[in-house]
Amino acid sequence: MHEGGTSFLPSVSIDNVIFGFHDNELKVLLLQLKGRESWILPGGFVFRDEDVGHGAARILKTRTGLKTLFLQQFHVFGKIKRQRGDVLKAILQEDGFIFSDEHWLLQRFVTIGYYALVDYDKVTPQPDSFSIQCAWHSLGELPGLLFDQEETIQKALQALRLVLNYQPIGYNLLPKEFTLKNLQVIYETILGKKLDRSNFNRKMLSYGILTKGEKQFGGGAHKAPFLYAFDKKAYFKALHEGLEKGF
């Protein structure tokens, strides 16, 4: 144990906004706190001997079972009166844990926000020691959130909107094969507006990051949409170098 009785770095925490795509909706992974109706984002603390980014990836893996190719820092939350100790203290006391008012958990916290884009079907949600369940929620139907968690989610969406101007989105959110309509729904959810289908399809195909597959079965052949997949090499080149045409 280090000074202060913890191996964690006091006053620094991480919140992960984990996005997944399911049933044509963009969803976010949340934790329900013990003995409460309230929910929070998957988060945690940074070890003293750990890089902050490695801490975010560790928390992501613990809550989802996944390693991700897209984990991005997007904001630092650091208002002077920002602390979360009262809620955590109450939960710990219910579990029989006793500590003083000077405990590091009760101090002001600066929180670093990361967002992750993951494959919904590959996630196995896992609660942490402060929560009773970890579950997906639609962005349009969020439950009661504690602290500044709703602001955190909105900040993550704002960051994603900026990314759409110069990087592709979708590789970690969609299954191996998908329709252009699936991809359009993701863009519409992030942007918060409807997009013209013809213009969207034309622009996405112009990027050269998609390969066309077989038609999707389920309905008349003339109505069945084509399935697409990401050209992995082209996608990651665009992710690294940027797109020539912003969305």
URMO-V614370 format. One record per pair of residues at least 24 apart in sequence whose ideal C-beta (glycine too) atoms are under 10 Angstrom apart, sorted by the first residue. I is the first residue (numbers start at 1). GAP is how many residues later the second one is. D is the distance in Angstrom with one decimal. If there is no record, write none. Layout:
# URMO-V614370
i	gap	d
I	GAP	D
I	GAP	D
This chain:
# URMO-V614370
i	gap	d
2	45	9.6
2	46	5.8
2	47	9.3
3	45	9.4
3	101	9.9
4	44	9.9
4	98	9.4
4	99	8.5
4	100	5.2
4	103	9.8
5	94	8.6
5	98	8.1
5	99	7.7
6	39	8.2
6	41	9.5
6	42	8.4
6	97	9.1
6	98	6.0
6	99	8.7
7	38	9.2
7	40	5.8
7	41	6.0
7	42	8.0
7	43	9.4
8	36	8.6
8	37	4.0
8	38	6.5
8	39	6.1
8	40	6.8
8	42	9.2
8	47	9.3
8	96	7.7
8	97	9.3
9	36	6.8
9	37	4.7
9	38	7.0
9	39	5.2
9	40	9.3
9	41	8.1
9	43	8.8
9	46	8.7
9	95	9.3
10	35	8.5
10	36	9.8
10	38	9.1
10	93	9.6
10	94	4.0
10	95	8.6
10	97	6.4
10	98	9.7
10	99	8.8
11	34	9.6
11	67	9.8
11	72	9.1
11	93	7.3
11	96	5.6
11	97	6.2
11	98	5.7
11	99	6.2
11	100	9.8
12	33	7.1
12	34	5.4
12	36	10.0
12	40	7.6
12	43	8.8
12	64	10.0
12	66	10.0
12	97	7.1
12	98	5.7
12	99	7.8
12	100	7.2
13	30	5.9
13	31	6.9
13	32	5.6
13	33	7.6
13	42	9.3
13	46	9.8
13	64	9.2
13	69	9.9
13	71	7.7
13	92	9.8
13	96	5.0
13	97	7.5
13	98	4.7
13	99	7.5
14	27	9.5
14	28	9.0
14	29	5.5
14	30	5.8
14	31	7.3
14	32	6.5
14	38	7.2
14	39	9.5
14	41	5.7
14	42	5.1
14	43	9.9
14	44	9.2
14	45	5.9
14	46	9.4
14	59	9.4
14	97	6.8
14	98	5.4
14	99	7.8
14	100	6.5
15	25	8.2
15	26	4.7
15	27	7.6
15	28	4.4
15	29	8.8
15	41	9.1
15	44	9.0
15	60	9.3
15	62	7.7
15	96	5.4
15	97	7.6
15	98	5.1
15	99	7.4
15	100	9.5
15	132	9.0
15	133	9.2
15	134	7.4
15	137	5.5
15	138	9.4
15	140	9.9
15	141	9.0
16	25	6.3
16	26	4.9
16	27	6.4
16	28	8.4
16	40	6.2
16	41	9.3
16	43	5.7
16	44	5.5
16	46	9.9
16	47	7.2
16	48	9.0
16	52	9.8
16	55	7.9
16	96	9.8
16	97	8.0
16	98	5.2
16	99	7.3
16	100	5.9
16	136	9.7
16	140	9.3
17	24	6.0
17	25	8.7
17	26	9.8
17	55	9.8
17	57	7.9
17	58	9.8
17	96	6.7
17	97	7.2
17	98	4.3
17	99	7.3
17	100	9.9
17	132	9.1
17	135	6.3
17	136	5.7
17	137	9.6
17	138	8.2
17	139	3.9
17	140	8.4
17	142	9.1
17	143	9.3
18	24	6.2
18	41	9.6
18	42	6.7
18	45	7.0
18	46	6.5
18	48	9.1
18	50	8.7
18	53	9.3
18	96	9.0
18	97	7.5
18	98	4.8
18	99	8.3
18	100	6.0
18	102	10.0
18	105	8.0
18	107	9.2
18	116	9.7
18	118	9.0
18	138	9.5
19	51	9.5
19	96	6.5
19	97	6.8
19	98	5.4
19	99	7.1
19	101	9.1
19	117	9.7
19	120	8.5
19	134	9.4
19	137	7.7
19	138	8.9
19	141	8.0
19	150	9.8
19	153	8.8
19	154	6.8
19	167	9.0
19	170	9.2
19	171	8.8
20	44	8.9
20	96	9.1
20	97	8.0
20	98	5.4
20	99	7.1
20	100	3.6
20	101	8.5
20	102	9.1
20	103	6.2
20	105	9.8
20	116	6.2
20	152	9.0
20	153	6.7
21	96	8.6
21	97	9.1
21	98	8.3
21	99	5.8
21	100	9.6
21	149	8.2
21	151	9.2
21	152	4.2
21	153	6.1
21	154	8.9
21	157	9.0
21	161	7.5
21	162	9.4
21	164	7.8
21	165	5.9
21	168	8.6
22	97	9.8
22	98	4.3
22	99	7.7
22	101	9.7
22	114	6.8
22	116	9.0
22	151	9.4
23	97	9.1
23	113	10.0
23	115	8.7
23	162	9.9
24	155	10.0
24	157	8.0
24	158	6.9
24	160	9.8
24	161	5.1
24	162	9.2
24	165	9.3
25	95	9.7
25	111	9.2
25	112	9.8
25	113	5.1
25	114	7.5
25	115	7.7
25	116	9.2
25	160	7.5
25	161	9.4
25	164	7.2
26	91	9.6
26	94	9.7
26	112	7.8
26	113	5.6
26	114	9.2
26	131	9.0
26	134	9.5
26	147	7.7
26	159	7.7
26	160	6.1
26	161	9.8
26	162	9.1
26	163	4.1
26	164	7.0
27	93	7.0
27	108	9.4
27	109	4.3
27	110	6.1
27	111	5.5
27	112	6.8
27	113	9.8
27	114	9.6
27	115	9.9
27	146	10.0
27	162	9.6
28	87	9.3
28	108	7.2
28	109	5.9
28	110	8.2
28	111	6.1
28	114	7.5
28	121	9.9
28	125	6.1
28	128	8.4
28	129	9.5
29	31	9.6
29	34	6.7
29	35	7.0
29	87	8.8
29	89	8.2
29	91	9.3
29	94	7.2
29	96	6.2
29	105	6.5
29	106	7.4
29	107	5.8
29	108	7.9
30	95	9.2
30	101	9.1
30	103	9.1
30	104	7.3
30	105	6.5
30	106	7.7
30	107	5.4
30	112	7.8
30	113	7.0
30	115	7.7
30	119	8.2
30	123	9.3
31	32	7.8
31	94	8.7
31	95	9.4
31	96	5.9
31	97	6.4
31	99	7.4
31	100	3.9
31	101	8.4
31	102	7.2
31	103	5.1
31	104	8.2
32	95	7.8
32	98	9.8
32	99	5.7
32	100	5.5
32	101	4.9
32	102	7.9
32	103	7.3
32	111	7.8
32	112	9.8
33	54	7.0
33	55	9.1
33	57	9.4
33	58	6.5
33	94	9.6
33	95	9.8
33	97	5.9
33	98	5.5
33	99	7.4
33	100	9.7
33	113	7.2
34	56	9.3
34	57	5.2
34	58	9.6
34	60	7.0
34	61	8.0
34	93	9.0
34	94	10.0
34	95	8.7
34	96	6.3
34	97	6.3
34	98	5.3
34	99	9.8
35	55	8.3
35	56	7.0
35	59	6.3
35	97	8.0
36	51	8.1
36	54	9.0
36	55	8.2
36	94	9.9
36	95	9.3
36	96	8.8
36	108	9.0
36	110	8.2
37	106	7.5
37	107	6.0
38	49	8.1
38	105	7.8
38	106	5.3
38	107	6.9
38	108	4.6
38	109	9.2
38	111	9.1
39	92	8.5
39	94	9.2
39	95	9.7
39	96	8.6
39	98	7.5
39	103	7.9
39	104	4.8
39	105	6.6
39	106	5.6
39	107	7.3
39	110	7.6
40	44	8.7
40	47	8.6
40	88	9.6
40	90	8.1
40	91	7.6
40	105	6.8
40	106	5.3
40	107	6.9
40	109	5.6
40	112	9.6
41	70	9.6
41	72	8.6
41	73	10.0
41	104	8.1
41	105	9.4
41	106	9.0
41	108	5.4
41	109	9.8
41	111	6.2
41	112	7.4
41	115	9.2
42	74	9.4
42	83	8.9
42	84	9.0
42	85	9.2
42	86	7.3
42	89	8.9
42	92	7.0
43	41	9.2
43	66	10.0
43	68	7.3
43	69	9.7
43	70	9.2
43	71	9.6
43	85	8.5
43	87	9.5
43	104	9.8
43	106	9.2
43	109	9.4
44	84	7.2
44	85	9.9
44	86	9.7
45	59	9.3
45	60	9.1
45	64	9.2
46	66	8.4
52	60	6.0
52	62	9.1
53	59	9.2
53	61	8.1
55	57	8.7
55	59	9.4
56	56	7.4
56	57	9.2
56	58	4.4
56	59	9.8
56	60	8.3
57	57	8.7
57	59	8.9
59	55	8.5
59	57	9.7
59	69	8.8
60	54	7.8
60	56	5.4
60	58	8.0
61	65	9.7
62	64	6.5
62	66	7.5
63	53	9.6
63	60	8.6
63	61	9.3
63	62	6.8
63	63	5.6
63	64	8.3
63	65	7.2
63	68	9.8
63	71	6.2
64	52	8.0
64	54	6.1
64	55	9.6
64	56	10.0
64	58	8.2
64	59	4.6
64	60	6.9
64	61	6.8
64	62	7.4
64	70	8.7
65	53	9.9
65	57	7.8
65	58	6.8
65	59	4.5
65	60	8.6
65	61	7.0
66	50	8.4
66	52	5.6
66	53	7.6
66	56	6.1
66	57	6.2
66	58	8.5
66	106	9.2
67	51	9.7
68	46	9.8
68	48	5.0
68	49	7.2
68	50	5.8
68	51	9.3
68	104	6.4
69	47	9.5
69	48	8.4
69	49	9.5
69	102	7.3
69	103	5.9
69	167	8.3
69	170	8.8
70	45	8.4
70	46	6.5
70	47	4.6
70	48	8.2
70	93	9.6
70	97	9.5
70	99	8.7
70	101	7.4
70	102	5.0
70	103	8.9
70	169	8.2
71	43	5.7
71	44	7.6
71	45	4.8
71	46	8.5
71	47	9.3
71	101	9.6
72	41	9.5
72	42	6.4
72	43	5.7
72	44	7.7
72	45	8.6
72	84	8.9
72	87	7.1
72	88	8.8
72	91	7.8
72	95	9.8
73	39	6.3
73	40	7.1
73	41	5.3
73	42	8.5
73	86	9.0
74	38	9.1
74	39	5.3
74	40	6.8
74	41	5.6
74	78	9.1
74	81	6.3
74	82	5.6
74	83	9.6
74	84	8.1
74	85	3.8
74	86	8.3
74	88	9.1
74	89	9.2
75	36	8.9
75	37	7.9
75	38	4.5
75	39	9.1
75	40	9.3
75	76	9.3
75	77	7.6
75	80	4.7
75	81	7.7
75	83	8.6
75	84	7.1
76	34	6.5
76	35	7.4
76	36	5.6
76	37	7.2
77	32	8.5
77	33	7.1
77	34	4.5
77	35	7.9
77	36	6.4
77	70	9.1
77	71	6.3
77	74	7.9
77	75	6.8
77	78	8.2
78	30	8.6
78	31	8.5
78	32	4.3
78	33	7.5
78	34	9.2
79	29	8.9
79	30	10.0
79	31	9.2
79	32	10.0
79	69	8.1
80	28	7.1
81	27	7.4
82	26	6.1
82	27	6.0
82	28	7.5
82	29	7.4
82	65	8.2
82	66	7.5
83	24	6.4
83	25	5.0
83	26	5.6
83	64	9.3
84	24	9.7
84	25	6.1
84	27	8.6
84	62	7.9
84	63	5.8
84	64	9.7
85	24	8.1
87	43	8.4
87	59	6.4
87	60	8.0
88	41	10.0
88	42	6.4
91	38	8.7
91	39	5.4
91	40	8.9
92	37	8.9
92	38	8.1
95	34	8.4
95	35	9.5
109	38	9.7
111	36	8.9
111	37	8.5
111	41	7.9
113	38	9.7
113	39	5.6
113	40	9.4
113	42	6.3
113	43	6.5
113	46	8.5
114	42	8.4
114	45	9.9
115	37	9.4
115	38	9.0
115	40	8.9
115	41	4.2
115	42	8.5
115	44	6.5
115	45	6.8
115	48	9.5
116	40	9.4
116	56	7.9
117	43	8.5
117	46	9.9
117	52	7.2
117	53	8.1
117	54	7.8
117	55	4.1
117	56	5.1
117	57	9.7
117	69	9.3
118	54	5.7
118	55	7.3
119	52	9.4
119	53	6.2
119	54	7.0
119	55	7.7
119	56	7.1
119	57	9.4
120	53	7.7
120	54	9.3
120	55	8.9
121	54	6.9
122	50	9.6
122	53	9.5
138	51	9.5
139	50	6.5
139	51	9.4
139	53	9.6
140	49	8.6
156	34	9.8
157	32	8.5
157	33	6.2
157	34	9.0
157	35	7.7
158	32	9.5
158	34	9.9
159	31	9.8
160	26	9.6
160	27	9.8
160	29	9.4
160	30	4.8
160	31	8.9
161	26	9.7
161	29	5.9
161	30	6.0
161	31	8.0
161	86	9.3
163	27	8.7
163	76	9.6
163	84	9.6
164	26	6.5
164	27	6.9
164	79	9.2
164	82	7.7
164	83	4.7
165	77	9.0
165	78	8.1
165	80	9.6
165	81	4.1
165	82	6.2
166	72	9.0
166	73	9.7
166	75	9.4
166	76	4.4
166	77	5.6
166	78	9.2
166	79	9.5
166	80	6.0
166	81	8.8
167	68	9.8
167	71	6.9
167	72	5.5
167	73	8.9
167	74	9.4
167	75	6.4
167	76	6.6
167	79	9.7
167	80	9.6
168	36	8.6
168	39	6.6
168	41	5.5
168	42	9.4
168	62	7.9
168	66	9.0
168	67	5.8
168	68	9.1
168	69	9.8
168	70	5.1
168	71	6.2
168	74	9.5
168	75	6.7
168	79	9.3
169	70	9.4
169	78	9.0
170	34	9.1
170	39	9.0
170	40	9.4
170	58	9.9
170	60	7.0
170	65	8.6
171	38	8.7
171	58	9.9
171	59	5.2
171	61	7.8
171	64	5.5
171	65	8.1
171	68	7.9
172	58	9.9
174	54	9.2
174	55	9.0
174	56	7.9
175	52	9.8
175	54	9.2
176	37	9.5
176	51	9.3
176	53	5.9
176	54	8.5
177	34	9.8
177	36	5.8
177	37	8.5
177	39	8.3
177	49	9.8
177	50	4.4
177	51	7.0
177	52	5.3
177	53	9.7
178	32	9.5
178	35	9.6
178	38	9.3
178	47	9.7
178	49	6.7
178	50	6.2
178	51	7.6
178	52	8.9
179	36	9.9
179	37	6.3
179	45	9.5
179	46	4.4
179	47	7.2
179	48	6.4
179	49	7.0
180	24	6.5
180	25	8.2
180	30	8.2
180	32	9.8
180	45	7.0
180	46	7.7
180	47	9.4
180	48	6.3
181	44	6.4
182	43	9.2
182	45	9.6
182	46	8.9
183	27	8.4
183	45	7.6
183	47	9.5
187	60	7.1
190	57	9.8
191	56	8.1
195	52	8.9
200	47	8.8
203	40	9.6
203	42	6.9
203	43	9.6
203	44	6.7
204	24	8.7
204	43	8.8
206	37	9.5
206	38	9.1
206	39	6.9
207	24	9.7
207	27	8.0
207	28	9.0
207	31	6.4
207	36	5.9
207	37	8.3
207	38	7.5
207	40	9.5
208	26	5.6
208	27	9.6
208	29	9.4
208	30	8.1
208	35	9.8
208	36	9.9
209	24	9.3
209	25	4.7
209	26	4.7
209	27	9.2
209	28	8.4
209	29	5.5
209	30	9.1
209	34	8.6
210	24	8.4
210	25	8.6
